Amino acid sequence: MIDRIKKFFGNGIPGKCFALIKSLVTAFAHNFIQKLLSLITAFMLWFFVMESQDPTIEGNYEVPVTISNAPYDFLASCEEKNITVKTLAPRSYFIKYDANAFRAYANLEGYGEGRHEITPQIIMPQGFELIKSDPPEVHVIIDSFAERQLPFDLVTKGNVSSDTAIKSLEKSMEIVTVMGPKTLVEQVTRIYGTLTFSNNTASFEAQIPMKAVDANNNQIIGVRVVPSVVTVSINLESGVAKKIVPVVPELTAANGWEVTKVTVEPAQIEITGAESVISSIVTVKTEPISVQTGQRAFKGKLRLDVPESITVKEDEVTVSAEIVRKTVMRDSSTTTAENQDNN
Protein backbone atom coordinates (compact mmCIF):
# COMPACT_ATOMS: atom_id res chain seq x y z
CA MET A 1 0.00 0.00 0.00
CA ILE A 2 2.82 2.40 0.86
CA ASP A 3 4.51 1.63 -2.45
CA ARG A 4 1.32 2.46 -4.33
CA ILE A 5 1.03 5.79 -2.56
CA LYS A 6 4.64 6.61 -3.32
CA LYS A 7 4.10 5.63 -6.97
CA PHE A 8 0.95 7.78 -7.19
CA PHE A 9 2.69 10.89 -5.85
CA GLY A 10 6.02 10.16 -7.48
CA ASN A 11 5.33 12.19 -10.58
CA GLY A 12 4.22 15.27 -8.59
CA ILE A 13 1.32 16.06 -6.30
CA PRO A 14 -0.39 18.87 -8.34
CA GLY A 15 -0.65 16.77 -11.43
CA LYS A 16 -2.06 13.79 -9.64
CA CYS A 17 -4.69 15.94 -7.80
CA PHE A 18 -5.79 17.51 -11.05
CA ALA A 19 -6.12 14.09 -12.66
CA LEU A 20 -8.19 12.85 -9.69
CA ILE A 21 -10.56 15.81 -9.79
CA LYS A 22 -10.93 15.46 -13.54
CA SER A 23 -11.85 11.80 -13.21
CA LEU A 24 -14.46 12.56 -10.52
CA VAL A 25 -16.07 15.29 -12.62
CA THR A 26 -16.15 13.00 -15.62
CA ALA A 27 -17.75 10.20 -13.60
CA PHE A 28 -20.38 12.57 -12.14
CA ALA A 29 -21.19 14.10 -15.56
CA HIS A 30 -21.68 10.71 -17.16
CA ASN A 31 -25.41 9.91 -17.27
CA PHE A 32 -26.12 13.00 -15.15
CA ILE A 33 -29.86 13.11 -15.93
CA GLN A 34 -30.35 9.48 -14.97
CA LYS A 35 -28.42 9.96 -11.73
CA LEU A 36 -30.43 13.10 -10.80
CA LEU A 37 -33.71 11.34 -11.48
CA SER A 38 -32.57 8.38 -9.38
CA LEU A 39 -31.70 10.72 -6.49
CA ILE A 40 -35.10 12.46 -6.68
CA THR A 41 -36.87 9.10 -6.87
CA ALA A 42 -34.98 7.83 -3.83
CA PHE A 43 -35.89 10.95 -1.85
CA MET A 44 -39.56 10.69 -2.80
CA LEU A 45 -39.58 7.00 -1.92
CA TRP A 46 -38.02 7.79 1.47
CA PHE A 47 -40.58 10.56 2.09
CA PHE A 48 -43.46 8.28 1.08
CA VAL A 49 -42.29 5.51 3.41
CA MET A 50 -41.81 7.92 6.34
CA GLU A 51 -45.17 9.58 5.70
CA SER A 52 -47.01 6.28 5.59
CA GLN A 53 -45.33 5.11 8.77
CA ASP A 54 -45.65 8.43 10.68
CA PRO A 55 -48.26 10.62 8.91
CA THR A 56 -48.80 14.29 9.71
CA ILE A 57 -52.08 14.79 11.58
CA GLU A 58 -53.94 17.50 13.48
CA GLY A 59 -54.41 17.44 17.23
CA ASN A 60 -55.69 19.61 20.09
CA TYR A 61 -54.19 20.42 23.47
CA GLU A 62 -55.93 22.09 26.42
CA VAL A 63 -53.32 24.55 27.71
CA PRO A 64 -53.59 26.74 30.84
CA VAL A 65 -53.06 30.48 30.37
CA THR A 66 -50.24 32.06 32.38
CA ILE A 67 -49.92 35.80 32.96
CA SER A 68 -46.48 37.33 32.46
CA ASN A 69 -45.00 40.82 32.95
CA ALA A 70 -47.91 42.07 35.07
CA PRO A 71 -47.55 45.76 36.09
CA TYR A 72 -45.92 46.27 39.48
CA ASP A 73 -48.30 46.80 42.41
CA PHE A 74 -51.33 45.68 40.40
CA LEU A 75 -53.36 42.48 40.33
CA ALA A 76 -54.04 40.73 37.03
CA SER A 77 -56.57 38.00 36.34
CA CYS A 78 -57.47 36.19 33.12
CA GLU A 79 -61.11 35.35 32.47
CA GLU A 80 -60.13 32.32 30.35
CA LYS A 81 -58.29 29.80 32.49
CA ASN A 82 -57.47 27.51 29.53
CA ILE A 83 -57.32 27.74 25.75
CA THR A 84 -57.46 25.02 23.11
CA VAL A 85 -54.35 24.89 20.90
CA LYS A 86 -54.85 23.19 17.51
CA THR A 87 -51.58 21.92 16.03
CA LEU A 88 -50.14 19.95 13.10
CA ALA A 89 -47.34 17.40 13.59
CA PRO A 90 -46.31 13.80 12.89
CA ARG A 91 -48.48 11.29 14.68
CA SER A 92 -45.62 10.06 16.85
CA TYR A 93 -45.26 13.58 18.32
CA PHE A 94 -48.74 13.44 19.82
CA ILE A 95 -47.76 10.25 21.60
CA LYS A 96 -44.48 11.73 22.77
CA TYR A 97 -45.80 15.07 24.08
CA ASP A 98 -48.75 15.97 26.32
CA ALA A 99 -50.27 19.34 27.26
CA ASN A 100 -47.52 19.98 29.84
CA ALA A 101 -45.06 20.53 26.98
CA PHE A 102 -47.05 23.57 25.77
CA ARG A 103 -47.19 27.06 27.24
CA ALA A 104 -49.65 29.92 26.64
CA TYR A 105 -48.68 33.35 27.97
CA ALA A 106 -50.72 36.55 28.23
CA ASN A 107 -47.93 39.12 28.05
CA LEU A 108 -49.01 42.30 29.87
CA GLU A 109 -45.93 44.35 29.08
CA GLY A 110 -47.01 47.89 28.21
CA TYR A 111 -50.61 47.45 29.45
CA GLY A 112 -52.19 49.56 32.19
CA GLU A 113 -55.19 49.30 34.48
CA GLY A 114 -58.41 48.10 32.84
CA ARG A 115 -59.78 45.19 30.80
CA HIS A 116 -57.74 44.13 27.77
CA GLU A 117 -57.99 41.65 24.91
CA ILE A 118 -54.62 39.97 24.41
CA THR A 119 -53.44 37.44 21.84
CA PRO A 120 -51.70 34.71 23.84
CA GLN A 121 -48.12 33.76 23.02
CA ILE A 122 -47.94 30.00 22.49
CA ILE A 123 -44.72 28.03 22.92
CA MET A 124 -44.64 24.50 21.48
CA PRO A 125 -42.07 21.71 21.17
CA GLN A 126 -40.02 21.67 17.97
CA GLY A 127 -41.81 19.88 15.15
CA PHE A 128 -45.29 21.23 15.92
CA GLU A 129 -47.03 23.76 13.69
CA LEU A 130 -49.68 26.04 15.18
CA ILE A 131 -52.96 26.09 13.26
CA LYS A 132 -55.02 28.24 15.63
CA SER A 133 -55.96 28.79 19.26
CA ASP A 134 -59.49 28.88 20.62
CA PRO A 135 -60.27 31.54 21.67
CA PRO A 136 -57.78 33.55 19.60
CA GLU A 137 -57.74 36.26 22.30
CA VAL A 138 -58.03 36.17 26.08
CA HIS A 139 -59.50 38.85 28.35
CA VAL A 140 -57.27 40.10 31.14
CA ILE A 141 -58.28 42.52 33.88
CA ILE A 142 -55.52 44.62 35.42
CA ASP A 143 -56.76 46.05 38.69
CA SER A 144 -55.46 47.83 41.75
CA PHE A 145 -55.53 46.10 45.13
CA ALA A 146 -58.36 46.89 47.55
CA GLU A 147 -59.75 45.67 50.85
CA ARG A 148 -62.92 46.24 52.87
CA GLN A 149 -64.06 45.30 56.33
CA LEU A 150 -67.57 43.87 56.56
CA PRO A 151 -69.72 42.10 59.14
CA PHE A 152 -70.72 38.55 58.31
CA ASP A 153 -73.95 36.58 58.66
CA LEU A 154 -74.50 33.08 59.96
CA VAL A 155 -76.95 30.95 57.97
CA THR A 156 -78.22 27.94 59.89
CA LYS A 157 -78.93 24.58 58.30
CA GLY A 158 -80.68 21.70 60.07
CA ASN A 159 -81.89 21.70 63.68
CA VAL A 160 -80.74 20.83 67.14
CA SER A 161 -82.42 18.03 69.06
CA SER A 162 -86.17 18.45 69.54
CA ASP A 163 -85.81 18.79 73.34
CA THR A 164 -82.84 21.19 73.13
CA ALA A 165 -82.69 24.91 72.48
CA ILE A 166 -79.94 27.32 71.45
CA LYS A 167 -79.12 29.49 74.42
CA SER A 168 -76.46 31.64 72.76
CA LEU A 169 -73.98 31.90 69.90
CA GLU A 170 -70.53 33.33 70.46
CA LYS A 171 -68.36 34.34 67.50
CA SER A 172 -64.60 34.66 67.67
CA MET A 173 -65.02 37.96 65.76
CA GLU A 174 -67.75 40.12 64.24
CA ILE A 175 -65.87 41.74 61.34
CA VAL A 176 -63.84 40.12 58.55
CA THR A 177 -61.75 41.62 55.76
CA VAL A 178 -62.32 40.96 52.07
CA MET A 179 -59.38 41.72 49.79
CA GLY A 180 -58.43 41.35 46.15
CA PRO A 181 -58.87 43.22 42.83
CA LYS A 182 -60.75 46.47 43.33
CA THR A 183 -63.54 45.74 40.82
CA LEU A 184 -64.27 42.40 42.49
CA VAL A 185 -64.06 43.71 46.05
CA GLU A 186 -66.62 46.40 45.18
CA GLN A 187 -69.06 43.68 44.00
CA VAL A 188 -69.16 42.04 47.44
CA THR A 189 -72.46 42.82 49.15
CA ARG A 190 -72.51 40.10 51.77
CA ILE A 191 -70.23 37.69 53.60
CA TYR A 192 -71.72 34.67 55.30
CA GLY A 193 -70.98 31.25 56.69
CA THR A 194 -73.22 28.20 57.06
CA LEU A 195 -73.68 26.70 60.51
CA THR A 196 -74.98 23.15 60.25
CA PHE A 197 -76.95 21.48 63.02
CA SER A 198 -77.49 17.72 63.14
CA ASN A 199 -79.84 17.04 66.07
CA ASN A 200 -77.20 18.26 68.52
CA THR A 201 -77.92 17.69 72.20
CA ALA A 202 -74.84 19.32 73.77
CA SER A 203 -72.93 22.56 73.32
CA PHE A 204 -70.24 22.49 70.67
CA GLU A 205 -67.76 24.59 68.72
CA ALA A 206 -67.63 24.87 64.92
CA GLN A 207 -65.20 26.24 62.34
CA ILE A 208 -67.28 28.14 59.78
CA PRO A 209 -65.80 28.91 56.30
CA MET A 210 -66.62 32.39 55.01
CA LYS A 211 -68.02 33.13 51.54
CA ALA A 212 -68.18 36.47 49.73
CA VAL A 213 -71.18 36.91 47.41
CA ASP A 214 -72.64 39.62 45.16
CA ALA A 215 -76.14 41.10 45.07
CA ASN A 216 -77.46 37.98 43.30
CA ASN A 217 -75.94 35.69 45.93
CA ASN A 218 -73.29 34.45 43.48
CA GLN A 219 -69.96 33.63 45.09
CA ILE A 220 -67.11 35.90 43.99
CA ILE A 221 -64.15 33.62 43.40
CA GLY A 222 -61.42 36.20 42.82
CA VAL A 223 -61.43 37.71 46.32
CA ARG A 224 -60.07 36.43 49.63
CA VAL A 225 -61.78 36.65 53.01
CA VAL A 226 -59.48 37.08 56.02
CA PRO A 227 -59.82 35.12 58.16
CA SER A 228 -61.29 32.50 55.86
CA VAL A 229 -62.67 30.53 58.84
CA VAL A 230 -64.41 31.89 61.94
CA THR A 231 -64.87 29.97 65.16
CA VAL A 232 -68.42 29.86 66.56
CA SER A 233 -69.32 28.47 69.99
CA ILE A 234 -72.91 27.21 70.30
CA ASN A 235 -74.32 26.94 73.81
CA LEU A 236 -77.29 24.59 74.09
CA GLU A 237 -79.66 23.99 76.96
CA SER A 238 -82.42 21.53 77.65
CA GLY A 239 -85.96 22.78 77.40
CA VAL A 240 -87.51 24.34 74.32
CA ALA A 241 -90.08 27.10 74.21
CA LYS A 242 -92.15 28.29 71.27
CA LYS A 243 -93.85 31.59 70.72
CA ILE A 244 -95.85 33.30 67.95
CA VAL A 245 -94.88 36.92 67.29
CA PRO A 246 -95.90 39.45 64.62
CA VAL A 247 -93.60 40.37 61.73
CA VAL A 248 -92.69 44.05 61.35
CA PRO A 249 -91.43 45.03 57.86
CA GLU A 250 -88.59 47.55 57.75
CA LEU A 251 -89.65 49.33 54.55
CA THR A 252 -88.77 52.98 53.90
CA ALA A 253 -89.25 55.40 50.99
CA ALA A 254 -87.32 58.39 49.67
CA ASN A 255 -87.80 61.91 51.03
CA GLY A 256 -91.23 63.29 50.19
CA TRP A 257 -92.77 59.82 49.95
CA GLU A 258 -94.33 57.48 52.47
CA VAL A 259 -95.17 53.79 52.65
CA THR A 260 -98.86 52.91 53.14
CA LYS A 261 -101.16 49.89 53.02
CA VAL A 262 -98.44 47.52 54.13
CA THR A 263 -99.31 43.83 54.26
CA VAL A 264 -97.16 40.91 55.33
CA GLU A 265 -97.65 37.26 54.48
CA PRO A 266 -97.46 35.53 56.90
CA ALA A 267 -98.22 38.28 59.38
CA GLN A 268 -96.99 36.17 62.29
CA ILE A 269 -94.31 33.54 62.69
CA GLU A 270 -93.47 30.92 65.26
CA ILE A 271 -90.08 31.26 66.91
CA THR A 272 -88.31 28.51 68.81
CA GLY A 273 -85.56 28.81 71.37
CA ALA A 274 -84.64 28.77 74.99
CA GLU A 275 -87.43 30.14 77.18
CA SER A 276 -85.04 32.60 78.79
CA VAL A 277 -84.30 34.04 75.34
CA ILE A 278 -87.66 34.18 73.60
CA SER A 279 -89.52 35.58 76.61
CA SER A 280 -88.15 39.05 75.83
CA ILE A 281 -88.90 38.92 72.09
CA VAL A 282 -92.20 40.61 71.13
CA THR A 283 -91.70 41.10 67.35
CA VAL A 284 -89.42 39.97 64.55
CA LYS A 285 -88.35 42.58 62.01
CA THR A 286 -87.34 42.13 58.40
CA GLU A 287 -84.01 43.28 57.10
CA PRO A 288 -84.32 46.99 56.17
CA ILE A 289 -84.90 47.95 52.54
CA SER A 290 -85.46 51.32 50.85
CA VAL A 291 -87.94 51.55 47.97
CA GLN A 292 -86.55 53.06 44.78
CA THR A 293 -87.47 56.65 44.00
CA GLY A 294 -90.63 56.91 41.90
CA GLN A 295 -91.76 53.36 42.62
CA ARG A 296 -95.51 53.50 43.38
CA ALA A 297 -95.94 49.90 44.53
CA PHE A 298 -93.74 47.30 46.16
CA LYS A 299 -94.02 43.56 46.44
CA GLY A 300 -91.21 41.20 47.24
CA LYS A 301 -89.67 38.73 49.63
CA LEU A 302 -87.73 40.13 52.58
CA ARG A 303 -85.43 38.17 54.86
CA LEU A 304 -86.22 38.10 58.55
CA ASP A 305 -83.71 39.58 60.95
CA VAL A 306 -83.86 36.64 63.34
CA PRO A 307 -81.71 36.69 66.51
CA GLU A 308 -78.90 34.15 66.28
CA SER A 309 -80.14 31.97 69.13
CA ILE A 310 -83.68 31.74 67.67
CA THR A 311 -84.87 29.42 64.92
CA VAL A 312 -87.81 29.79 62.53
CA LYS A 313 -89.24 27.45 59.91
CA GLU A 314 -89.10 30.07 57.13
CA ASP A 315 -86.69 32.99 57.12
CA GLU A 316 -88.52 35.05 54.45
CA VAL A 317 -91.90 36.78 54.23
CA THR A 318 -93.75 38.44 51.36
CA VAL A 319 -94.30 42.19 51.82
CA SER A 320 -96.66 44.37 49.75
CA ALA A 321 -97.09 48.14 50.03
CA GLU A 322 -98.09 51.31 48.23
CA ILE A 323 -95.86 54.38 48.05
CA VAL A 324 -97.53 57.80 47.89
CA ARG A 325 -96.44 61.41 48.19
CA LYS A 326 -96.56 62.88 51.66
CA THR A 327 -99.38 65.32 52.34
CA VAL A 328 -98.05 68.85 52.81
CA MET A 329 -99.65 70.49 55.87
CA ARG A 330 -99.85 74.26 55.58
CA ASP A 331 -100.00 76.61 58.59
CA SER A 332 -103.52 78.16 58.95
CA SER A 333 -102.14 81.53 60.08
CA THR A 334 -99.95 81.73 57.00
CA THR A 335 -102.94 80.86 54.79
CA THR A 336 -105.07 83.65 56.42
CA ALA A 337 -102.28 86.21 55.90
CA GLU A 338 -101.99 85.23 52.28
CA ASN A 339 -105.75 85.64 51.77
CA GLN A 340 -105.70 89.14 53.33
CA ASP A 341 -102.84 90.18 51.07
CA ASN A 342 -104.81 88.98 48.06
CA ASN A 343 -107.86 91.01 49.14
C-alpha positions as CSV (number, residue, x, y, z in Angstrom):
1,M,0.0,0.0,0.0
2,I,2.8,2.4,0.9
3,D,4.5,1.6,-2.5
4,R,1.3,2.5,-4.3
5,I,1.0,5.8,-2.6
6,K,4.6,6.6,-3.3
7,K,4.1,5.6,-7.0
8,F,1.0,7.8,-7.2
9,F,2.7,10.9,-5.9
10,G,6.0,10.2,-7.5
11,N,5.3,12.2,-10.6
12,G,4.2,15.3,-8.6
13,I,1.3,16.1,-6.3
14,P,-0.4,18.9,-8.3
15,G,-0.6,16.8,-11.4
16,K,-2.1,13.8,-9.6
17,C,-4.7,15.9,-7.8
18,F,-5.8,17.5,-11.0
19,A,-6.1,14.1,-12.7
20,L,-8.2,12.8,-9.7
21,I,-10.6,15.8,-9.8
22,K,-10.9,15.5,-13.5
23,S,-11.8,11.8,-13.2
24,L,-14.5,12.6,-10.5
25,V,-16.1,15.3,-12.6
26,T,-16.1,13.0,-15.6
27,A,-17.8,10.2,-13.6
28,F,-20.4,12.6,-12.1
29,A,-21.2,14.1,-15.6
30,H,-21.7,10.7,-17.2
31,N,-25.4,9.9,-17.3
32,F,-26.1,13.0,-15.2
33,I,-29.9,13.1,-15.9
34,Q,-30.3,9.5,-15.0
35,K,-28.4,10.0,-11.7
36,L,-30.4,13.1,-10.8
37,L,-33.7,11.3,-11.5
38,S,-32.6,8.4,-9.4
39,L,-31.7,10.7,-6.5
40,I,-35.1,12.5,-6.7
41,T,-36.9,9.1,-6.9
42,A,-35.0,7.8,-3.8
43,F,-35.9,11.0,-1.8
44,M,-39.6,10.7,-2.8
45,L,-39.6,7.0,-1.9
46,W,-38.0,7.8,1.5
47,F,-40.6,10.6,2.1
48,F,-43.5,8.3,1.1
49,V,-42.3,5.5,3.4
50,M,-41.8,7.9,6.3
51,E,-45.2,9.6,5.7
52,S,-47.0,6.3,5.6
53,Q,-45.3,5.1,8.8
54,D,-45.7,8.4,10.7
55,P,-48.3,10.6,8.9
56,T,-48.8,14.3,9.7
57,I,-52.1,14.8,11.6
58,E,-53.9,17.5,13.5
59,G,-54.4,17.4,17.2
60,N,-55.7,19.6,20.1
61,Y,-54.2,20.4,23.5
62,E,-55.9,22.1,26.4
63,V,-53.3,24.6,27.7
64,P,-53.6,26.7,30.8
65,V,-53.1,30.5,30.4
66,T,-50.2,32.1,32.4
67,I,-49.9,35.8,33.0
68,S,-46.5,37.3,32.5
69,N,-45.0,40.8,33.0
70,A,-47.9,42.1,35.1
71,P,-47.5,45.8,36.1
72,Y,-45.9,46.3,39.5
73,D,-48.3,46.8,42.4
74,F,-51.3,45.7,40.4
75,L,-53.4,42.5,40.3
76,A,-54.0,40.7,37.0
77,S,-56.6,38.0,36.3
78,C,-57.5,36.2,33.1
79,E,-61.1,35.4,32.5
80,E,-60.1,32.3,30.3
81,K,-58.3,29.8,32.5
82,N,-57.5,27.5,29.5
83,I,-57.3,27.7,25.7
84,T,-57.5,25.0,23.1
85,V,-54.4,24.9,20.9
86,K,-54.9,23.2,17.5
87,T,-51.6,21.9,16.0
88,L,-50.1,20.0,13.1
89,A,-47.3,17.4,13.6
90,P,-46.3,13.8,12.9
91,R,-48.5,11.3,14.7
92,S,-45.6,10.1,16.9
93,Y,-45.3,13.6,18.3
94,F,-48.7,13.4,19.8
95,I,-47.8,10.3,21.6
96,K,-44.5,11.7,22.8
97,Y,-45.8,15.1,24.1
98,D,-48.7,16.0,26.3
99,A,-50.3,19.3,27.3
100,N,-47.5,20.0,29.8
101,A,-45.1,20.5,27.0
102,F,-47.0,23.6,25.8
103,R,-47.2,27.1,27.2
104,A,-49.6,29.9,26.6
105,Y,-48.7,33.4,28.0
106,A,-50.7,36.5,28.2
107,N,-47.9,39.1,28.0
108,L,-49.0,42.3,29.9
109,E,-45.9,44.3,29.1
110,G,-47.0,47.9,28.2
111,Y,-50.6,47.5,29.5
112,G,-52.2,49.6,32.2
113,E,-55.2,49.3,34.5
114,G,-58.4,48.1,32.8
115,R,-59.8,45.2,30.8
116,H,-57.7,44.1,27.8
117,E,-58.0,41.6,24.9
118,I,-54.6,40.0,24.4
119,T,-53.4,37.4,21.8
120,P,-51.7,34.7,23.8
121,Q,-48.1,33.8,23.0
122,I,-47.9,30.0,22.5
123,I,-44.7,28.0,22.9
124,M,-44.6,24.5,21.5
125,P,-42.1,21.7,21.2
126,Q,-40.0,21.7,18.0
127,G,-41.8,19.9,15.1
128,F,-45.3,21.2,15.9
129,E,-47.0,23.8,13.7
130,L,-49.7,26.0,15.2
131,I,-53.0,26.1,13.3
132,K,-55.0,28.2,15.6
133,S,-56.0,28.8,19.3
134,D,-59.5,28.9,20.6
135,P,-60.3,31.5,21.7
136,P,-57.8,33.5,19.6
137,E,-57.7,36.3,22.3
138,V,-58.0,36.2,26.1
139,H,-59.5,38.8,28.3
140,V,-57.3,40.1,31.1
141,I,-58.3,42.5,33.9
142,I,-55.5,44.6,35.4
143,D,-56.8,46.0,38.7
144,S,-55.5,47.8,41.8
145,F,-55.5,46.1,45.1
146,A,-58.4,46.9,47.5
147,E,-59.7,45.7,50.8
148,R,-62.9,46.2,52.9
149,Q,-64.1,45.3,56.3
150,L,-67.6,43.9,56.6
151,P,-69.7,42.1,59.1
152,F,-70.7,38.5,58.3
153,D,-73.9,36.6,58.7
154,L,-74.5,33.1,60.0
155,V,-77.0,31.0,58.0
156,T,-78.2,27.9,59.9
157,K,-78.9,24.6,58.3
158,G,-80.7,21.7,60.1
159,N,-81.9,21.7,63.7
160,V,-80.7,20.8,67.1
161,S,-82.4,18.0,69.1
162,S,-86.2,18.4,69.5
163,D,-85.8,18.8,73.3
164,T,-82.8,21.2,73.1
165,A,-82.7,24.9,72.5
166,I,-79.9,27.3,71.4
167,K,-79.1,29.5,74.4
168,S,-76.5,31.6,72.8
169,L,-74.0,31.9,69.9
170,E,-70.5,33.3,70.5
171,K,-68.4,34.3,67.5
172,S,-64.6,34.7,67.7
173,M,-65.0,38.0,65.8
174,E,-67.7,40.1,64.2
175,I,-65.9,41.7,61.3
176,V,-63.8,40.1,58.6
177,T,-61.8,41.6,55.8
178,V,-62.3,41.0,52.1
179,M,-59.4,41.7,49.8
180,G,-58.4,41.4,46.1
181,P,-58.9,43.2,42.8
182,K,-60.8,46.5,43.3
183,T,-63.5,45.7,40.8
184,L,-64.3,42.4,42.5
185,V,-64.1,43.7,46.1
186,E,-66.6,46.4,45.2
187,Q,-69.1,43.7,44.0
188,V,-69.2,42.0,47.4
189,T,-72.5,42.8,49.2
190,R,-72.5,40.1,51.8
191,I,-70.2,37.7,53.6
192,Y,-71.7,34.7,55.3
193,G,-71.0,31.2,56.7
194,T,-73.2,28.2,57.1
195,L,-73.7,26.7,60.5
196,T,-75.0,23.1,60.3
197,F,-77.0,21.5,63.0
198,S,-77.5,17.7,63.1
199,N,-79.8,17.0,66.1
200,N,-77.2,18.3,68.5
201,T,-77.9,17.7,72.2
202,A,-74.8,19.3,73.8
203,S,-72.9,22.6,73.3
204,F,-70.2,22.5,70.7
205,E,-67.8,24.6,68.7
206,A,-67.6,24.9,64.9
207,Q,-65.2,26.2,62.3
208,I,-67.3,28.1,59.8
209,P,-65.8,28.9,56.3
210,M,-66.6,32.4,55.0
211,K,-68.0,33.1,51.5
212,A,-68.2,36.5,49.7
213,V,-71.2,36.9,47.4
214,D,-72.6,39.6,45.2
215,A,-76.1,41.1,45.1
216,N,-77.5,38.0,43.3
217,N,-75.9,35.7,45.9
218,N,-73.3,34.4,43.5
219,Q,-70.0,33.6,45.1
220,I,-67.1,35.9,44.0
221,I,-64.2,33.6,43.4
222,G,-61.4,36.2,42.8
223,V,-61.4,37.7,46.3
224,R,-60.1,36.4,49.6
225,V,-61.8,36.7,53.0
226,V,-59.5,37.1,56.0
227,P,-59.8,35.1,58.2
228,S,-61.3,32.5,55.9
229,V,-62.7,30.5,58.8
230,V,-64.4,31.9,61.9
231,T,-64.9,30.0,65.2
232,V,-68.4,29.9,66.6
233,S,-69.3,28.5,70.0
234,I,-72.9,27.2,70.3
235,N,-74.3,26.9,73.8
236,L,-77.3,24.6,74.1
237,E,-79.7,24.0,77.0
238,S,-82.4,21.5,77.6
239,G,-86.0,22.8,77.4
240,V,-87.5,24.3,74.3
241,A,-90.1,27.1,74.2
242,K,-92.2,28.3,71.3
243,K,-93.9,31.6,70.7
244,I,-95.8,33.3,68.0
245,V,-94.9,36.9,67.3
246,P,-95.9,39.5,64.6
247,V,-93.6,40.4,61.7
248,V,-92.7,44.0,61.4
249,P,-91.4,45.0,57.9
250,E,-88.6,47.6,57.8
251,L,-89.7,49.3,54.5
252,T,-88.8,53.0,53.9
253,A,-89.2,55.4,51.0
254,A,-87.3,58.4,49.7
255,N,-87.8,61.9,51.0
256,G,-91.2,63.3,50.2
257,W,-92.8,59.8,49.9
258,E,-94.3,57.5,52.5
259,V,-95.2,53.8,52.7
260,T,-98.9,52.9,53.1
261,K,-101.2,49.9,53.0
262,V,-98.4,47.5,54.1
263,T,-99.3,43.8,54.3
264,V,-97.2,40.9,55.3
265,E,-97.7,37.3,54.5
266,P,-97.5,35.5,56.9
267,A,-98.2,38.3,59.4
268,Q,-97.0,36.2,62.3
269,I,-94.3,33.5,62.7
270,E,-93.5,30.9,65.3
271,I,-90.1,31.3,66.9
272,T,-88.3,28.5,68.8
273,G,-85.6,28.8,71.4
274,A,-84.6,28.8,75.0
275,E,-87.4,30.1,77.2
276,S,-85.0,32.6,78.8
277,V,-84.3,34.0,75.3
278,I,-87.7,34.2,73.6
279,S,-89.5,35.6,76.6
280,S,-88.1,39.1,75.8
281,I,-88.9,38.9,72.1
282,V,-92.2,40.6,71.1
283,T,-91.7,41.1,67.3
284,V,-89.4,40.0,64.5
285,K,-88.3,42.6,62.0
286,T,-87.3,42.1,58.4
287,E,-84.0,43.3,57.1
288,P,-84.3,47.0,56.2
289,I,-84.9,47.9,52.5
290,S,-85.5,51.3,50.9
291,V,-87.9,51.5,48.0
292,Q,-86.6,53.1,44.8
293,T,-87.5,56.7,44.0
294,G,-90.6,56.9,41.9
295,Q,-91.8,53.4,42.6
296,R,-95.5,53.5,43.4
297,A,-95.9,49.9,44.5
298,F,-93.7,47.3,46.2
299,K,-94.0,43.6,46.4
300,G,-91.2,41.2,47.2
301,K,-89.7,38.7,49.6
302,L,-87.7,40.1,52.6
303,R,-85.4,38.2,54.9
304,L,-86.2,38.1,58.5
305,D,-83.7,39.6,60.9
306,V,-83.9,36.6,63.3
307,P,-81.7,36.7,66.5
308,E,-78.9,34.2,66.3
309,S,-80.1,32.0,69.1
310,I,-83.7,31.7,67.7
311,T,-84.9,29.4,64.9
312,V,-87.8,29.8,62.5
313,K,-89.2,27.5,59.9
314,E,-89.1,30.1,57.1
315,D,-86.7,33.0,57.1
316,E,-88.5,35.0,54.5
317,V,-91.9,36.8,54.2
318,T,-93.8,38.4,51.4
319,V,-94.3,42.2,51.8
320,S,-96.7,44.4,49.8
321,A,-97.1,48.1,50.0
322,E,-98.1,51.3,48.2
323,I,-95.9,54.4,48.1
324,V,-97.5,57.8,47.9
325,R,-96.4,61.4,48.2
326,K,-96.6,62.9,51.7
327,T,-99.4,65.3,52.3
328,V,-98.0,68.9,52.8
329,M,-99.7,70.5,55.9
330,R,-99.9,74.3,55.6
331,D,-100.0,76.6,58.6
332,S,-103.5,78.2,59.0
333,S,-102.1,81.5,60.1
334,T,-100.0,81.7,57.0
335,T,-102.9,80.9,54.8
336,T,-105.1,83.6,56.4
337,A,-102.3,86.2,55.9
338,E,-102.0,85.2,52.3
339,N,-105.7,85.6,51.8
340,Q,-105.7,89.1,53.3
341,D,-102.8,90.2,51.1
342,N,-104.8,89.0,48.1
343,N,-107.9,91.0,49.1
